[in-house]
Amino acid sequence: MPDGSARRGPILIGIAREAIASEDDFQPRDWSEDWLREEGASFVTLKLDGDLRGCIGTIDPRRALGDDVAANARAAAYRDPRFPPVSHAERGRLEIEVSVLSPRAPMSAASEADAIAQLRTGIDGVYLEYGHARSTFLPQVWESLPDAIDFLAELKRKAGLPGRFWHPDIRLSRYTVEKFR
């Protein structure tokens, strides 16, 4: 993504807010900014009165960044299975955070201790794969799980695995985010 974070942030937040306010499902658009037309992966996190209200995203780029942010904003507001759909009264009170993900980089870890030693607290988002199990934590999760052992254990639990489970077939990859509020 080009320089100009100060300008990109309000644009991405505006796209998310507009998508949430729309009465119709989001339809892809022809974005006026080149960087919005480039493939990108994003997560949209919604909070209401400081509490999580929805969070949906994509790990790997598969559509234009503008489309990805809009689709993820609608999904976070209306289709996050952990929450009821956002009500009309809640829309204006939502705090919106858009995280634009870097490409994932595979981590080579022969053991759980090796994986933990490689994690960069507060920097890395982590994606875990084992068989059919998948999960991810954005780097923002480090704020509530600052210990790498706990972070990895909860990531495994999120995937439906025991927290202390380790197997050589576990695959981890990391990414960073550029976040906008």
N, CA, C and O atoms as a DFTB+ gen file, in Angstrom:
724 C
 N C O
     1  1       0.845      -1.170       0.000
     2  2       0.000       0.000       0.000
     3  2       0.890       1.232       0.000
     4  3       1.913       1.238       0.684
     5  1       0.540       2.268      -0.738
     6  2       1.384       3.455      -0.813
     7  2       1.396       4.229       0.492
     8  3       0.568       4.015       1.377
     9  1       2.379       5.153       0.588
    10  2       2.417       6.032       1.751
    11  2       1.137       6.854       1.784
    12  3       0.427       6.949       0.783
    13  1       0.845       7.448       2.940
    14  2      -0.348       8.268       3.063
    15  2      -1.350       7.689       4.039
    16  3      -2.559       7.810       3.837
    17  1      -0.850       7.049       5.114
    18  2      -1.732       6.429       6.100
    19  2      -2.740       7.410       6.655
    20  3      -3.888       7.050       6.912
    21  1      -2.317       8.654       6.841
    22  2      -3.232       9.651       7.406
    23  2      -4.442       9.840       6.507
    24  3      -5.537      10.113       6.998
    25  1      -4.267       9.703       5.222
    26  2      -5.369       9.853       4.269
    27  2      -6.151       8.549       4.106
    28  3      -7.372       8.568       3.948
    29  1      -5.441       7.415       4.144
    30  2      -6.104       6.117       3.934
    31  2      -7.051       5.759       5.069
    32  3      -8.131       5.220       4.828
    33  1      -6.658       6.052       6.297
    34  2      -7.471       5.678       7.451
    35  2      -8.904       6.172       7.367
    36  3      -9.833       5.369       7.456
    37  1      -9.110       7.476       7.196
    38  2     -10.489       7.967       7.110
    39  2     -11.269       7.381       5.922
    40  3     -12.481       7.184       6.011
    41  1     -10.578       7.107       4.821
    42  2     -11.253       6.514       3.658
    43  2     -11.723       5.102       3.994
    44  3     -12.868       4.750       3.710
    45  1     -10.854       4.291       4.596
    46  2     -11.222       2.911       4.936
    47  2     -12.324       2.865       5.996
    48  3     -13.247       2.058       5.895
    49  1     -12.232       3.713       6.992
    50  2     -13.280       3.763       8.026
    51  2     -14.596       4.212       7.394
    52  3     -15.658       3.693       7.738
    53  1     -14.533       5.171       6.474
    54  2     -15.741       5.622       5.774
    55  2     -16.380       4.517       4.953
    56  3     -17.603       4.380       4.933
    57  1     -15.553       3.723       4.273
    58  2     -16.076       2.587       3.496
    59  2     -16.782       1.607       4.429
    60  3     -17.880       1.140       4.126
    61  1     -16.153       1.296       5.567
    62  2     -16.752       0.357       6.523
    63  2     -18.063       0.907       7.064
    64  3     -19.057       0.183       7.128
    65  1     -18.078       2.167       7.451
    66  2     -19.293       2.766       8.021
    67  2     -20.417       2.795       6.976
    68  3     -21.567       2.498       7.297
    69  1     -20.087       3.150       5.734
    70  2     -21.089       3.186       4.661
    71  2     -21.656       1.788       4.397
    72  3     -22.859       1.632       4.189
    73  1     -20.793       0.781       4.406
    74  2     -21.249      -0.591       4.165
    75  2     -22.183      -1.053       5.271
    76  3     -23.177      -1.726       4.999
    77  1     -21.876      -0.702       6.511
    78  2     -22.727      -1.081       7.643
    79  2     -24.079      -0.384       7.558
    80  3     -25.109      -0.974       7.884
    81  1     -24.074       0.869       7.121
    82  2     -25.313       1.645       7.045
    83  2     -26.191       1.255       5.861
    84  3     -27.393       1.523       5.866
    85  1     -25.606       0.628       4.856
    86  2     -26.349       0.263       3.648
    87  2     -27.438      -0.749       3.961
    88  3     -27.234      -1.672       4.750
    89  1     -28.585      -0.570       3.345
    90  2     -29.704      -1.498       3.529
    91  2     -29.520      -2.762       2.694
    92  3     -30.131      -3.789       2.988
    93  1     -28.696      -2.699       1.671
    94  2     -28.491      -3.831       0.770
    95  2     -27.136      -4.463       1.030
    96  3     -26.229      -3.824       1.561
    97  1     -27.010      -5.732       0.648
    98  2     -25.700      -6.365       0.714
    99  2     -24.737      -5.596      -0.178
   100  3     -25.128      -5.042      -1.205
   101  1     -23.494      -5.572       0.222
   102  2     -22.484      -4.832      -0.522
   103  2     -22.264      -5.434      -1.904
   104  3     -22.199      -6.653      -2.064
   105  1     -22.154      -4.580      -2.871
   106  2     -21.811      -4.986      -4.236
   107  2     -20.448      -4.384      -4.578
   108  3     -20.189      -3.232      -4.232
   109  1     -19.571      -5.136      -5.251
   110  2     -18.259      -4.594      -5.626
   111  2     -18.401      -3.264      -6.375
   112  3     -19.355      -3.038      -7.120
   113  1     -17.415      -2.400      -6.145
   114  2     -17.449      -1.074      -6.763
   115  2     -16.189      -0.836      -7.578
   116  3     -15.194      -1.553      -7.466
   117  1     -16.271       0.186      -8.391
   118  2     -15.101       0.639      -9.143
   119  2     -14.514       1.806      -8.346
   120  3     -14.928       2.952      -8.515
   121  1     -13.554       1.505      -7.484
   122  2     -12.999       2.491      -6.558
   123  2     -12.192       3.544      -7.300
   124  3     -11.492       3.237      -8.265
   125  1     -12.295       4.778      -6.848
   126  2     -11.589       5.883      -7.506
   127  2     -10.097       5.894      -7.191
   128  3      -9.305       6.402      -7.985
   129  1      -9.708       5.352      -6.064
   130  2      -8.291       5.330      -5.663
   131  2      -7.661       4.011      -6.135
   132  3      -8.227       2.939      -5.926
   133  1      -6.496       4.100      -6.766
   134  2      -5.809       2.885      -7.250
   135  2      -5.578       1.873      -6.137
   136  3      -5.795       0.679      -6.342
   137  1      -5.140       2.325      -4.957
   138  2      -4.800       1.408      -3.871
   139  2      -6.030       0.659      -3.358
   140  3      -5.887      -0.417      -2.777
   141  1      -7.221       1.195      -3.557
   142  2      -8.447       0.495      -3.159
   143  2      -8.812      -0.613      -4.145
   144  3      -9.563      -1.528      -3.806
   145  1      -8.281      -0.531      -5.357
   146  2      -8.542      -1.555      -6.375
   147  2      -7.541      -2.705      -6.314
   148  3      -7.777      -3.761      -6.901
   149  1      -6.423      -2.510      -5.608
   150  2      -5.425      -3.570      -5.464
   151  2      -5.950      -4.638      -4.504
   152  3      -6.635      -4.326      -3.529
   153  1      -5.619      -5.907      -4.792
   154  2      -6.058      -6.974      -3.891
   155  2      -5.469      -6.756      -2.504
   156  3      -4.296      -6.417      -2.347
   157  1      -6.321      -6.963      -1.501
   158  2      -5.879      -6.789      -0.124
   159  2      -6.708      -7.626       0.823
   160  3      -7.840      -7.999       0.515
   161  1      -6.136      -7.921       1.979
   162  2      -6.828      -8.659       3.033
   163  2      -7.017      -7.733       4.218
   164  3      -6.119      -6.974       4.582
   165  1      -8.196      -7.804       4.814
   166  2      -8.498      -6.916       5.935
   167  2      -9.372      -7.604       6.969
   168  3     -10.031      -8.605       6.686
   169  1      -9.364      -7.054       8.163
   170  2     -10.311      -7.411       9.219
   171  2     -10.995      -6.129       9.643
   172  3     -10.368      -5.072       9.710
   173  1     -12.283      -6.227       9.930
   174  2     -13.025      -5.103      10.487
   175  2     -13.507      -5.528      11.867
   176  3     -14.209      -6.528      12.021
   177  1     -13.112      -4.740      12.868
   178  2     -13.472      -4.997      14.256
   179  2     -14.429      -3.907      14.704
   180  3     -14.163      -2.718      14.530
   181  1     -15.542      -4.323      15.281
   182  2     -16.544      -3.384      15.782
   183  2     -16.605      -3.482      17.298
   184  3     -16.613      -4.576      17.862
   185  1     -16.649      -2.329      17.948
   186  2     -16.823      -2.289      19.403
   187  2     -17.983      -1.360      19.710
   188  3     -18.227      -0.381      19.005
   189  1     -18.685      -1.689      20.774
   190  2     -19.788      -0.872      21.261
   191  2     -19.560      -0.667      22.746
   192  3     -19.517      -1.625      23.517
   193  1     -19.417       0.579      23.138
   194  2     -19.123       0.919      24.539
   195  2     -17.891       0.170      25.045
   196  3     -17.850      -0.254      26.200
   197  1     -16.888       0.009      24.183
   198  2     -15.627      -0.626      24.550
   199  2     -15.620      -2.135      24.473
   200  3     -14.567      -2.753      24.625
   201  1     -16.789      -2.751      24.237
   202  2     -16.875      -4.209      24.159
   203  2     -16.925      -4.671      22.705
   204  3     -17.509      -4.002      21.852
   205  1     -16.305      -5.825      22.432
   206  2     -16.335      -6.389      21.089
   207  2     -17.780      -6.602      20.656
   208  3     -18.593      -7.133      21.413
   209  1     -18.092      -6.184      19.430
   210  2     -19.452      -6.313      18.893
   211  2     -19.465      -7.093      17.580
   212  3     -20.526      -7.464      17.077
   213  1     -18.273      -7.338      17.031
   214  2     -18.147      -8.117      15.809
   215  2     -16.739      -7.980      15.262
   216  3     -16.102      -6.935      15.399
   217  1     -16.260      -9.049      14.640
   218  2     -14.935      -9.010      14.014
   219  2     -14.893     -10.096      12.957
   220  3     -14.991     -11.284      13.263
   221  1     -14.747      -9.676      11.711
   222  2     -14.699     -10.604      10.578
   223  2     -13.623     -10.096       9.619
   224  3     -13.425      -8.890       9.470
   225  1     -12.938     -11.029       8.978
   226  2     -11.931     -10.602       8.016
   227  2     -11.477     -11.717       7.111
   228  3     -11.980     -12.839       7.147
   229  1     -10.508     -11.362       6.301
   230  2      -9.889     -12.309       5.382
   231  2      -8.393     -12.345       5.676
   232  3      -7.781     -11.325       5.992
   233  1      -7.830     -13.521       5.566
   234  2      -6.404     -13.707       5.846
   235  2      -5.556     -13.424       4.617
   236  3      -4.509     -12.784       4.710
   237  1      -6.007     -13.899       3.473
   238  2      -5.228     -13.755       2.248
   239  2      -5.994     -12.894       1.242
   240  3      -7.215     -13.005       1.134
   241  1      -5.284     -12.038       0.509
   242  2      -5.951     -11.174      -0.484
   243  2      -6.656     -12.006      -1.551
   244  3      -6.097     -12.973      -2.069
   245  1      -7.894     -11.617      -1.874
   246  2      -8.625     -12.313      -2.930
   247  2      -9.546     -11.390      -3.704
   248  3     -10.182     -11.812      -4.670
   249  1      -9.623     -10.123      -3.285
   250  2     -10.448      -9.140      -3.987
   251  2      -9.883      -7.751      -3.686
   252  3      -8.983      -7.598      -2.861
   253  1     -10.426      -6.751      -4.367
   254  2      -9.971      -5.374      -4.170
   255  2     -10.095      -4.995      -2.694
   256  3     -11.067      -5.366      -2.036
   257  1      -9.115      -4.259      -2.176
   258  2      -9.111      -3.880      -0.770
   259  2     -10.401      -3.150      -0.387
   260  3     -10.975      -3.435       0.665
   261  1     -10.864      -2.221      -1.215
   262  2     -12.103      -1.508      -0.905
   263  2     -13.275      -2.456      -0.762
   264  3     -14.084      -2.314       0.155
   265  1     -13.373      -3.428      -1.669
   266  2     -14.444      -4.426      -1.601
   267  2     -14.295      -5.302      -0.357
   268  3     -15.283      -5.644       0.293
   269  1     -13.058      -5.660      -0.034
   270  2     -12.804      -6.519       1.119
   271  2     -13.232      -5.829       2.406
   272  3     -13.891      -6.436       3.249
   273  1     -12.861      -4.563       2.559
   274  2     -13.225      -3.823       3.771
   275  2     -14.749      -3.703       3.875
   276  3     -15.316      -3.919       4.946
   277  1     -15.404      -3.364       2.776
   278  2     -16.861      -3.205       2.802
   279  2     -17.554      -4.527       3.137
   280  3     -18.455      -4.558       3.975
   281  1     -17.144      -5.607       2.496
   282  2     -17.770      -6.907       2.748
   283  2     -17.518      -7.374       4.182
   284  3     -18.417      -7.922       4.820
   285  1     -16.314      -7.163       4.689
   286  2     -16.007      -7.579       6.055
   287  2     -16.731      -6.721       7.087
   288  3     -17.109      -7.218       8.147
   289  1     -16.926      -5.443       6.789
   290  2     -17.678      -4.576       7.705
   291  2     -19.118      -5.060       7.820
   292  3     -19.656      -5.157       8.923
   293  1     -19.739      -5.362       6.689
   294  2     -21.123      -5.875       6.720
   295  2     -21.182      -7.208       7.460
   296  3     -22.088      -7.442       8.260
   297  1     -20.213      -8.076       7.190
   298  2     -20.204      -9.380       7.858
   299  2     -20.001      -9.221       9.366
   300  3     -20.660      -9.904      10.149
   301  1     -19.107      -8.339       9.778
   302  2     -18.874      -8.117      11.209
   303  2     -20.129      -7.573      11.889
   304  3     -20.425      -7.922      13.031
   305  1     -20.854      -6.723      11.187
   306  2     -22.056      -6.110      11.772
   307  2     -23.254      -7.045      11.780
   308  3     -24.053      -7.015      12.716
   309  1     -23.391      -7.866      10.762
   310  2     -24.643      -8.616      10.604
   311  2     -24.507     -10.133      10.566
   312  3     -25.513     -10.838      10.641
   313  1     -23.268     -10.658      10.450
   314  2     -23.143     -12.105      10.311
   315  2     -22.076     -12.728      11.213
   316  3     -21.720     -13.890      11.016
   317  1     -21.562     -11.994      12.187
   318  2     -20.629     -12.616      13.129
   319  2     -21.458     -13.565      14.003
   320  3     -22.351     -13.115      14.721
   321  1     -21.171     -14.879      13.949
   322  2     -22.029     -15.840      14.657
   323  2     -22.020     -15.689      16.180
   324  3     -22.859     -16.277      16.863
   325  1     -21.091     -14.916      16.711
   326  2     -21.013     -14.740      18.163
   327  2     -21.989     -13.692      18.687
   328  3     -22.216     -13.601      19.894
   329  1     -22.570     -12.895      17.776
   330  2     -23.398     -11.757      18.192
   331  2     -24.666     -11.664      17.356
   332  3     -24.696     -12.128      16.216
   333  1     -25.723     -11.059      17.923
   334  2     -26.888     -10.758      17.083
   335  2     -26.524      -9.638      16.111
   336  3     -25.574      -8.897      16.361
   337  1     -27.257      -9.503      15.015
   338  2     -26.965      -8.412      14.081
   339  2     -27.025      -7.042      14.775
   340  3     -27.822      -6.822      15.687
   341  1     -26.169      -6.141      14.319
   342  2     -26.152      -4.771      14.847
   343  2     -27.513      -4.127      14.554
   344  3     -28.037      -4.234      13.445
   345  1     -28.062      -3.470      15.546
   346  2     -29.350      -2.803      15.358
   347  2     -29.138      -1.415      14.754
   348  3     -28.036      -0.867      14.782
   349  1     -30.214      -0.868      14.211
   350  2     -30.161       0.480      13.639
   351  2     -29.695       1.488      14.695
   352  3     -28.913       2.389      14.392
   353  1     -30.170       1.338      15.922
   354  2     -29.803       2.256      17.008
   355  2     -28.322       2.155      17.371
   356  3     -27.738       3.132      17.840
   357  1     -27.702       0.984      17.162
   358  2     -26.291       0.802      17.514
   359  2     -25.341       1.359      16.461
   360  3     -24.205       1.709      16.783
   361  1     -25.778       1.445      15.224
   362  2     -24.878       1.804      14.115
   363  2     -24.041       3.046      14.383
   364  3     -22.823       3.021      14.210
   365  1     -24.671       4.118      14.799
   366  2     -23.956       5.384      15.001
   367  2     -23.018       5.375      16.186
   368  3     -22.154       6.246      16.295
   369  1     -23.168       4.406      17.081
   370  2     -22.333       4.333      18.290
   371  2     -21.160       3.368      18.136
   372  3     -20.334       3.251      19.041
   373  1     -21.081       2.683      17.009
   374  2     -20.017       1.697      16.814
   375  2     -18.654       2.356      16.666
   376  3     -18.500       3.353      15.962
   377  1     -17.673       1.781      17.343
   378  2     -16.277       2.133      17.101
   379  2     -15.797       1.139      16.045
   380  3     -15.967      -0.070      16.199
   381  1     -15.204       1.652      14.982
   382  2     -14.774       0.795      13.869
   383  2     -13.259       0.827      13.758
   384  3     -12.639       1.890      13.762
   385  1     -12.678      -0.365      13.658
   386  2     -11.245      -0.482      13.419
   387  2     -11.057      -1.345      12.181
   388  3     -11.615      -2.438      12.082
   389  1     -10.273      -0.849      11.249
   390  2      -9.941      -1.601      10.038
   391  2      -8.465      -1.955      10.111
   392  3      -7.611      -1.086      10.288
   393  1      -8.179      -3.241       9.972
   394  2      -6.801      -3.729       9.953
   395  2      -6.506      -4.256       8.553
   396  3      -7.200      -5.145       8.058
   397  1      -5.478      -3.707       7.921
   398  2      -5.047      -4.176       6.604
   399  2      -3.850      -5.082       6.839
   400  3      -2.847      -4.665       7.418
   401  1      -3.963      -6.329       6.383
   402  2      -2.956      -7.344       6.669
   403  2      -1.842      -7.363       5.630
   404  3      -2.073      -7.169       4.437
   405  1      -0.630      -7.603       6.117
   406  2       0.497      -7.877       5.224
   407  2       0.345      -9.313       4.722
   408  3      -0.447     -10.076       5.276
   409  1       1.086      -9.689       3.688
   410  2       1.072     -11.103       3.281
   411  2       1.594     -11.983       4.431
   412  3       2.473     -11.575       5.191
   413  1       1.040     -13.181       4.538
   414  2       1.491     -14.118       5.575
   415  2       2.880     -14.651       5.239
   416  3       3.218     -14.868       4.076
   417  1       3.675     -14.855       6.291
   418  2       5.005     -15.454       6.145
   419  2       5.039     -16.723       6.979
   420  3       4.781     -16.672       8.182
   421  1       5.353     -17.869       6.365
   422  2       5.396     -19.125       7.127
   423  2       6.460     -19.067       8.220
   424  3       7.527     -18.478       8.047
   425  1       6.140     -19.692       9.346
   426  2       7.096     -19.831      10.437
   427  2       7.550     -21.290      10.454
   428  3       6.735     -22.198      10.296
   429  1       8.823     -21.507      10.642
   430  2       9.347     -22.868      10.742
   431  2       9.591     -23.135      12.216
   432  3      10.509     -22.576      12.816
   433  1       8.752     -24.004      12.802
   434  2       8.876     -24.293      14.228
   435  2       8.852     -25.800      14.438
   436  3       7.860     -26.459      14.128
   437  1       9.943     -26.344      14.966
   438  2      10.044     -27.778      15.205
   439  2       9.333     -28.185      16.487
   440  3       9.003     -29.355      16.682
   441  1       9.099     -27.204      17.363
   442  2       8.445     -27.498      18.639
   443  2       7.632     -26.279      19.066
   444  3       7.761     -25.190      18.507
   445  1       6.796     -26.497      20.070
   446  2       6.025     -25.383      20.599
   447  2       6.960     -24.321      21.192
   448  3       6.735     -23.125      21.008
   449  1       7.993     -24.750      21.892
   450  2       8.954     -23.806      22.475
   451  2       9.624     -22.981      21.377
   452  3       9.852     -21.784      21.550
   453  1       9.935     -23.609      20.265
   454  2      10.533     -22.917      19.129
   455  2       9.562     -21.874      18.567
   456  3       9.960     -20.750      18.263
   457  1       8.298     -22.253      18.434
   458  2       7.283     -21.313      17.927
   459  2       7.141     -20.122      18.866
   460  3       7.105     -18.976      18.418
   461  1       7.061     -20.388      20.155
   462  2       6.901     -19.322      21.151
   463  2       8.094     -18.374      21.113
   464  3       7.926     -17.159      21.224
   465  1       9.291     -18.921      20.957
   466  2      10.504     -18.093      20.913
   467  2      10.527     -17.168      19.700
   468  3      11.142     -16.102      19.745
   469  1       9.860     -17.569      18.616
   470  2       9.861     -16.756      17.396
   471  2       8.803     -15.650      17.392
   472  3       8.916     -14.689      16.631
   473  1       7.785     -15.780      18.230
   474  2       6.687     -14.805      18.208
   475  2       7.161     -13.442      18.687
   476  3       7.903     -13.328      19.663
   477  1       6.717     -12.415      17.978
   478  2       7.052     -11.030      18.330
   479  2       5.825     -10.413      18.997
   480  3       4.864     -10.018      18.339
   481  1       5.892     -10.345      20.329
   482  2       4.781      -9.843      21.133
   483  2       4.366      -8.448      20.669
   484  3       5.197      -7.552      20.527
   485  1       3.064      -8.285      20.438
   486  2       2.522      -6.995      20.043
   487  2       2.685      -6.661      18.573
   488  3       2.143      -5.660      18.106
   489  1       3.420      -7.477      17.837
   490  2       3.686      -7.198      16.424
   491  2       3.009      -8.217      15.515
   492  3       2.359      -7.854      14.534
   493  1       3.167      -9.490      15.849
   494  2       2.696     -10.559      14.963
   495  2       1.213     -10.867      15.127
   496  3       0.718     -11.022      16.244
   497  1       0.521     -10.951      14.012
   498  2      -0.723     -11.687      13.937
   499  2      -0.311     -13.099      13.576
   500  3       0.670     -13.286      12.855
   501  1      -1.038     -14.103      14.061
   502  2      -0.630     -15.487      13.841
   503  2      -1.808     -16.281      13.285
   504  3      -2.937     -16.168      13.761
   505  1      -1.515     -17.085      12.268
   506  2      -2.491     -17.977      11.660
   507  2      -2.025     -19.393      11.911
   508  3      -0.879     -19.732      11.617
   509  1      -2.911     -20.234      12.457
   510  2      -2.599     -21.618      12.795
   511  2      -3.415     -22.550      11.917
   512  3      -4.600     -22.319      11.677
   513  1      -2.758     -23.617      11.435
   514  2      -3.428     -24.655      10.651
   515  2      -2.980     -26.015      11.178
   516  3      -1.791     -26.259      11.384
   517  1      -3.961     -26.899      11.390
   518  2      -3.658     -28.283      11.756
   519  2      -4.833     -29.126      11.274
   520  3      -5.947     -28.994      11.783
   521  1      -4.586     -29.987      10.298
   522  2      -5.692     -30.755       9.726
   523  2      -6.749     -29.798       9.193
   524  3      -6.458     -28.928       8.372
   525  1      -7.982     -29.968       9.672
   526  2      -9.067     -29.069       9.262
   527  2      -9.195     -27.867      10.193
   528  3      -9.982     -26.962       9.918
   529  1      -8.444     -27.842      11.279
   530  2      -8.527     -26.757      12.262
   531  2      -7.772     -25.529      11.756
   532  3      -6.661     -25.634      11.237
   533  1      -8.397     -24.371      11.919
   534  2      -7.802     -23.089      11.517
   535  2      -8.196     -22.036      12.546
   536  3      -9.300     -22.068      13.089
   537  1      -7.294     -21.115      12.804
   538  2      -7.627     -19.959      13.634
   539  2      -6.579     -18.878      13.428
   540  3      -5.473     -19.135      12.951
   541  1      -6.955     -17.676      13.797
   542  2      -6.012     -16.564      13.732
   543  2      -6.280     -15.603      14.866
   544  3      -7.404     -15.498      15.358
   545  1      -5.253     -14.913      15.272
   546  2      -5.352     -13.777      16.182
   547  2      -4.641     -12.607      15.519
   548  3      -3.501     -12.732      15.073
   549  1      -5.319     -11.479      15.458
   550  2      -4.689     -10.241      15.012
   551  2      -3.649      -9.810      16.048
   552  3      -3.719     -10.241      17.199
   553  1      -2.694      -8.972      15.664
   554  2      -1.712      -8.490      16.637
   555  2      -2.351      -7.775      17.828
   556  3      -1.767      -7.743      18.911
   557  1      -3.540      -7.204      17.643
   558  2      -4.225      -6.496      18.719
   559  2      -4.562      -7.419      19.894
   560  3      -4.757      -6.944      21.012
   561  1      -4.633      -8.730      19.651
   562  2      -4.968      -9.685      20.714
   563  2      -3.871      -9.723      21.780
   564  3      -4.129     -10.097      22.924
   565  1      -2.654      -9.340      21.408
   566  2      -1.564      -9.289      22.393
   567  2      -1.915      -8.358      23.550
   568  3      -1.402      -8.537      24.655
   569  1      -2.777      -7.370      23.320
   570  2      -3.161      -6.436      24.397
   571  2      -3.840      -7.178      25.545
   572  3      -3.665      -6.810      26.706
   573  1      -4.614      -8.218      25.234
   574  2      -5.290      -8.979      26.284
   575  2      -4.575     -10.290      26.618
   576  3      -4.857     -10.897      27.651
   577  1      -3.663     -10.731      25.765
   578  2      -2.878     -11.956      25.999
   579  2      -1.398     -11.654      25.754
   580  3      -0.842     -12.104      24.752
   581  1      -0.753     -10.905      26.646
   582  2       0.631     -10.465      26.379
   583  2       1.698     -11.544      26.520
   584  3       2.833     -11.339      26.090
   585  1       1.364     -12.687      27.113
   586  2       2.326     -13.768      27.268
   587  2       2.236     -14.700      26.059
   588  3       1.153     -15.175      25.717
   589  1       3.369     -14.958      25.416
   590  2       3.383     -15.764      24.187
   591  2       2.845     -17.178      24.413
   592  3       2.202     -17.738      23.525
   593  1       3.095     -17.760      25.579
   594  2       2.580     -19.104      25.877
   595  2       1.056     -19.075      25.909
   596  3       0.403     -19.932      25.312
   597  1       0.490     -18.092      26.603
   598  2      -0.970     -17.959      26.677
   599  2      -1.561     -17.628      25.310
   600  3      -2.611     -18.151      24.937
   601  1      -0.886     -16.766      24.574
   602  2      -1.351     -16.361      23.239
   603  2      -1.504     -17.588      22.334
   604  3      -2.538     -17.777      21.694
   605  1      -0.455     -18.415      22.295
   606  2      -0.482     -19.605      21.445
   607  2      -1.504     -20.633      21.951
   608  3      -2.183     -21.274      21.149
   609  1      -1.614     -20.790      23.264
   610  2      -2.586     -21.732      23.832
   611  2      -4.011     -21.320      23.458
   612  3      -4.815     -22.169      23.072
   613  1      -4.330     -20.042      23.568
   614  2      -5.673     -19.567      23.225
   615  2      -5.930     -19.661      21.721
   616  3      -7.056     -19.925      21.300
   617  1      -4.901     -19.450      20.918
   618  2      -5.040     -19.598      19.475
   619  2      -5.402     -21.048      19.132
   620  3      -6.243     -21.297      18.268
   621  1      -4.760     -21.996      19.814
   622  2      -5.080     -23.408      19.595
   623  2      -6.496     -23.715      20.068
   624  3      -7.228     -24.435      19.389
   625  1      -6.892     -23.185      21.215
   626  2      -8.262     -23.403      21.705
   627  2      -9.278     -22.839      20.717
   628  3     -10.308     -23.461      20.458
   629  1      -8.991     -21.670      20.171
   630  2      -9.895     -21.060      19.187
   631  2     -10.080     -21.988      17.986
   632  3     -11.155     -22.022      17.386
   633  1      -9.041     -22.735      17.638
   634  2      -9.107     -23.686      16.519
   635  2      -9.790     -24.993      16.914
   636  3      -9.984     -25.870      16.073
   637  1     -10.155     -25.125      18.192
   638  2     -10.805     -26.345      18.651
   639  2      -9.825     -27.399      19.147
   640  3     -10.187     -28.566      19.296
   641  1      -8.602     -26.997      19.401
   642  2      -7.563     -27.910      19.878
   643  2      -7.304     -27.642      21.362
   644  3      -7.595     -26.548      21.846
   645  1      -6.764     -28.617      22.087
   646  2      -6.377     -28.345      23.477
   647  2      -5.262     -27.295      23.518
   648  3      -4.411     -27.249      22.630
   649  1      -5.277     -26.469      24.539
   650  2      -4.305     -25.389      24.659
   651  2      -2.857     -25.844      24.739
   652  3      -1.961     -25.136      24.280
   653  1      -2.615     -27.016      25.314
   654  2      -1.233     -27.511      25.449
   655  2      -0.867     -28.511      24.357
   656  3       0.179     -29.155      24.429
   657  1      -1.721     -28.641      23.353
   658  2      -1.478     -29.577      22.255
   659  2      -0.359     -29.071      21.354
   660  3      -0.264     -27.878      21.068
   661  1       0.484     -29.995      20.913
   662  2       1.472     -29.670      19.874
   663  2       1.677     -30.899      19.007
   664  3       1.692     -32.029      19.497
   665  1       1.833     -30.665      17.721
   666  2       2.112     -31.754      16.781
   667  2       3.016     -31.183      15.694
   668  3       2.868     -30.019      15.321
   669  1       3.952     -31.984      15.180
   670  2       4.852     -31.482      14.135
   671  2       4.121     -30.990      12.876
   672  3       4.682     -30.219      12.097
   673  1       2.877     -31.430      12.676
   674  2       2.122     -30.999      11.493
   675  2       1.423     -29.647      11.671
   676  3       0.812     -29.146      10.727
   677  1       1.501     -29.051      12.864
   678  2       0.935     -27.704      13.043
   679  2       1.732     -26.749      12.168
   680  3       2.962     -26.735      12.197
   681  1       1.013     -25.956      11.393
   682  2       1.661     -24.937      10.568
   683  2       1.254     -23.571      11.088
   684  3       0.073     -23.300      11.309
   685  1       2.239     -22.721      11.280
   686  2       2.008     -21.358      11.726
   687  2       2.541     -20.390      10.679
   688  3       3.563     -20.641      10.041
   689  1       1.843     -19.303      10.519
   690  2       2.363     -18.202       9.700
   691  2       2.049     -16.910      10.425
   692  3       1.120     -16.843      11.230
   693  1       2.827     -15.893      10.135
   694  2       2.644     -14.609      10.796
   695  2       2.398     -13.509       9.780
   696  3       2.737     -13.633       8.603
   697  1       1.809     -12.448      10.255
   698  2       1.546     -11.271       9.427
   699  2       1.520     -10.061      10.350
   700  3       1.409     -10.197      11.568
   701  1       1.620      -8.910       9.772
   702  2       1.473      -7.668      10.537
   703  2       0.245      -6.946      10.008
   704  3      -0.310      -7.330       8.979
   705  1      -0.176      -5.916      10.699
   706  2      -1.314      -5.131      10.234
   707  2      -0.994      -3.652      10.308
   708  3      -0.174      -3.196      11.105
   709  1      -1.677      -2.927       9.443
   710  2      -1.743      -1.476       9.548
   711  2      -3.174      -1.206       9.961
   712  3      -4.112      -1.491       9.216
   713  1      -3.339      -0.648      11.166
   714  2      -4.707      -0.504      11.669
   715  2      -5.125       0.966      11.708
   716  3      -4.332       1.882      11.927
   717  1      -6.419       1.119      11.479
   718  2      -7.020       2.453      11.432
   719  2      -8.274       2.442      12.295
   720  3      -9.053       1.490      12.263
   721  1      -8.460       3.509      13.066
   722  2      -9.659       3.627      13.914
   723  2     -10.405       4.882      13.526
   724  3     -11.447       5.186      14.108
